[in-house]
């Protein structure tokens, strides 16, 4: 299995998958210094190999309003997204798109969580979680 590099996320640009897109693409939101991550998980069930890609993005609530707009949420649910991710070490990866599947397995919205935090000194955050599954991998 070819794996993508793993590391803290510095920035992300989100694009519409397929022909129908949002007029405001790409969506870029300033991320908090900690909390965002990319995970690639290989699992098997009944002899089928599945790779799940999960992108968890964390931003201050004031910076993440684009993620909370209904057109963005609807597209992330229905059409899906492709993410260009820059890791903290400078490496770049594309998630939700592959050379073999193109954008047939885009990232889809898993959740949007708004956290008020438990202290007046802490800034409220929004966590956007996107994921996709791929059952065609090179072993």
Buried (B, 14 or more C-beta within 10 A) or exposed (E): EEEBEEBBBBBBBBBBBBEEBBEEBBBEBEBBEEBBBBEBEEEEEEEEBBBEBBBBBBBBBEBBEBBEEEEBBEBBEEBBBBBBBBBEEEEEBBBBBBEEBEBBBBBBBBEBEEEEEEEEEEBEBBBBBBBBEBEEEEE
